[in-house]
Amino acid sequence: MSRFGPRGPRRRYAASAPRSLWRKLLDYGLAILLLGLLILVAARLDRFETRKEQGTAIINDGDSITLGTERIRMRGIDAPEYQQTCQKAGADYPCGKLARQSLVRMIAGRPVSCSGWQRDRYGRLLGDCKAGDTDLNQAQVRAGWAVAFGDFETEEAVARAAKAGIWAGTFQEPQEWRDSHHAAPVERKHGTLASFGDALREFIRFW
């Protein structure tokens, strides 16, 4: 007898059953699939990098330009469409063309630089654009030739109080005007939900 007293019965441990062939194949398949997804995401991360474009701008309208081959929609603002008219002193006037002219004056022939990583449903880069030290997105709203479209609400309030640009009379919101003119592009307001949707759309484009 042991001096430490009698020992109880030894506990026996049953060996775990070996994994079946199908379970092994499933585990290997999942591991390969996960590795493939990681490789694919790593190979496509460049899609999320910030794009930067610079050069001589072709001004399309009050909130969109072309730099080289890149079409750019100025982020966070919405200007009257080029064919849109507004009302002032009881008469119509071509506010869309005046919005474009405002952007032309701000750029004043200087090189324009734009940066952004999101794209709208038409493939245009949503960009923050500058000409020299002039923030073109902000300046268009402050001048009253674009409304805040998810950003620049303070600048819009200043323009509204000063009755600058389109605020000197009455006008239809550019989004509403596009909705009633089905040949015109339909934009989506830039904001938190829109940003999430854009990011999700970029991710889906991986596949």
Secondary structure as UniProt FT lines:
FT   TURN            3..4
FT   HELIX           21..44
FT   HELIX           45..48
FT   STRAND          51..55
FT   STRAND          57..61
FT   TURN            62..63
FT   STRAND          64..67
FT   TURN            68..69
FT   STRAND          70..74
FT   TURN            75..76
FT   STRAND          77..78
FT   TURN            82..83
FT   STRAND          86..88
FT   TURN            89..90
FT   STRAND          91..93
FT   HELIX           95..107
FT   TURN            108..109
FT   STRAND          112..116
FT   TURN            121..122
FT   STRAND          125..131
FT   TURN            132..133
FT   STRAND          134..135
FT   HELIX           136..142
FT   TURN            143..144
FT   STRAND          147..148
FT   HELIX           153..162
FT   HELIX           165..168
FT   HELIX           174..180
FT   TURN            182..183
FT   HELIX           192..204
FT   TURN            205..206
//
